[in-house]
Amino acid sequence: MLALIALLVLVWLPLSVPALQFEASKIRQTAVSRFGARAGNAVDRWIVNLDSARGLSERRQLDVVNDFWNANAMAGEDIHIWGQLDYWATPIETLGKMAADCEDFVIGKYFSLLHLGVPNEKLRLIYVRAQVGGQSIAHMVLGYYPTPQSEPLLLDNLSGSIRPASQRPDLTPVFSFNSQGVYVGNAQKGSVDSISRWRGLLDKMRKEGFVP
C-alpha cells in the first residue's frame, strides 16, 4: 500500500489555471438543442449543485460534487453509450445522456471543482488498474491533494465514499495528468497536449460555451 501512496505523491506546481468559466444559459441551450428538454433540466440541477457548494470548504466541495455526478449518470461503457470503443464526453454530453464511463465521471468532477475555484494543481485525473470482481480492469479516478506532501483523496464512481489512496488497495496507479502536464510517479513526463483525446475534449467544450 505504501507503493500506491508513493506513486501518487504530487509534484506541486506554483502555477494555477483560472477556474472553468461558462455562461449557464448558453450551455443549457446547447444541451437542449442536442439532447432535448431533459438535458436542460440536468444542466439546471448541475448549476444548482455548483451554487450550493460555493463558500464551502474544499473538502465539503469534494463531497457535493462527487455525490452529484455519481447520482446523475448511470455507469456504462462507451460502446453502448456512444457507439465507440473510447469516447471522452464533456459534462454537457454526460448530462445529456445521463450515462458515463469512468473517464466521463472524472471529467465532470474535475471541471466542476475547477469552476468552484479548487486550484488545478490540487487535482489529477489518474489512470489505474482496478480489481473488480476478480478481474483487473482499466479505470480512472480523480485525485485531490490537500497539500503538496499529502496522499490524495480519491473520487471514484465505483465507491460512494471519498477515501485516501492508502484505503484503496484495489487500485494500482499507472499515470496521472491535469492541464499542467502528464505524470508518472512523482515526475512530470510531458505535456498534456500529448493526450489527443484531452485536446479533443477541450475543443468540444469550447464549442459548447466553456472556457477551459
N, C-alpha and C positions, 0 to 999 in steps of 0.2 A: 504493500500500500504506500510505503514511503516513496517508491519509484514513481507512482502515479502523481504524488504531490510534487516531486522534484521535476518531473517532466512538464508540469503545468505552471511552474514558477514564472511569474510575469516579469518581462523586461519592461520597466516603467519608463515611458517616454514623456518628455515635458510638454510636447505639443498636444493640443486638443482641437478636434474639428468642431465647427459650430453645430448646435443642435439641429436635428432634422426639421426643416420648415415646410409647411404646406398651408394652402387655403382650404378650409374644411368644405366650403360649398363646391369648390372645383373638383376635389377628389370624390365627393359624394355624387356629383353629376357624372363623372367618369364611371363610377361603379354602377349607377343606374343604367347608363347607356349600354354598358357591356353585359350586365348580368341581371338587370331588372330591379324592381322596387325592393325586393327582399335584400339585395345587396346594399341599397341605400340605407335601409334600416340597420344593417350590420355595421355600416360605417358610422351611423349615428351612435350606436352603442359603444363603438371604439372611442369616439370623441368624448362621450360621457365618461368612459373609463379613464381616459387620459386626464380629463379635468378633475376627476375625483382623486387622482394621485398627486396632483400638484401641491406642493407645500409639505408633502410627507417626507420622512427620511428616505434616503436611498434604499435602505433595507426594506422598508414598507412598500416602496415603489416596485421593488422586485416582485413581491407577493401579488400586488394588484395586477401588474402586467402579466405575470406568469399564469395567474388564475384565469384572466380574461382569454388569453389565446388558447389555453388548454380546454376551456369550456366552449369556445365559439367556433372550433373547427374539429371535424372528425378525422382521426388519423387514417391515412390511406397511402396508396402507392401512386407514383406519378403516372404509371401506365394506365391506371384506372381513372385518375382524376383528369389528366391532360392528354392521354394517348401517346405519351412519350416515356422513354426509359428514365430520363433525368431532366427535370424541369424545375427551375428556381422561380417560385411565384412571388410577386410583390404582395405587400399587405392587402392591397385592394383585390387582387386576384384571389388570395386565400379567403377573404371575407365574401367575395362573390360566389365562390364555390362552396364555402363553409366546409372545406376539406383541405387537408395538408399532409405532406410527408414531413420528416423530421427537419429538413432544411427550412421548410416554409414556416414551421413553428418558430424556429430560431430567428429567422429574418423578421418576422412580425414583432418578436420580443425585443430584438436588438434595436430596431428603428423606433419602437415605442419609447424605449429608455433613452435613446439619443434625443428624441423630441422633448422628453421631460427634463433634459439637461444633465443626465448622467454622463460624465466625461468618457469620451471614446476609449481612452487608454485603460479604462477600468473594465472594458468589455472585450471578449474574444468569442468568435464562432469556432468551436472546437470539434474537429472530426475525431471520432473514437471508434473502437470496436466494442460492441455491447454484447454481453451474454444474455440471450433471450431464449427461453425455452430449450436450453441445452445447446443452442447454436450461437456462433459468433457472427454478428451482422454489422455492416457499416451503418454508422449512426452519427448524428450531430447534436450537440448540446450548446447552450450559451453559458460562458463562464463570466462571473463577476468577481473582480479582485478589489476588496475594500481598501487595501493598502498595497504598496509595491511588494512587500515581503510576505503578504498573507497567501494562504492557499485559496483557490477560487471556490465560490459557491456556484453550484451547477443548477441551471434551469433546464428542465427536461420534460418533454411531453410523455415520457414513459413513467414518470413519477410525479405525483401531485405536490410533493414537498420539495422545497429547495434545500439541498444539503451540501456540506463541504465535500470536496473531492475525496477526502480520506474515508468518507462514509459511502462511497460508491465503488466497491471492489469489482462490480460487474462491468466497469468501463475501463478501457485501456486507450489512452490518448495516442493519436497519430500525428496530427499537426493542428495548428490553430491560425486564425487570421482575424484582422479587423481592417478598417480602411487605411491604417498606417503601415501594414505590412503582413507578411507571412512568417510564421514562427515554427521552428521545430525544437522542442525542448525549450530552453531559455535563450535561444539565439534567433535573431532575425535572419531569415534566409532569402528574402527578396521582397519585391513589391507585390501588393495585392493585384496590380494590373496583370500579373501573370495568370490570374484565375479568370478565364474568359467568361464563365457564367456569372461571375460577380460584375464584370463590366456590362454584360447584357442586362443584368438585373437593374443596375443604376440607370441605364439608358431607358428602360421601360418605366421606371419610377419617375424620371424627369418628364416623360411624355404624359404621365398621369397627373402631374401637378406638384410633385415633390421636389425639394431642393436638397438632395442628399450630399 
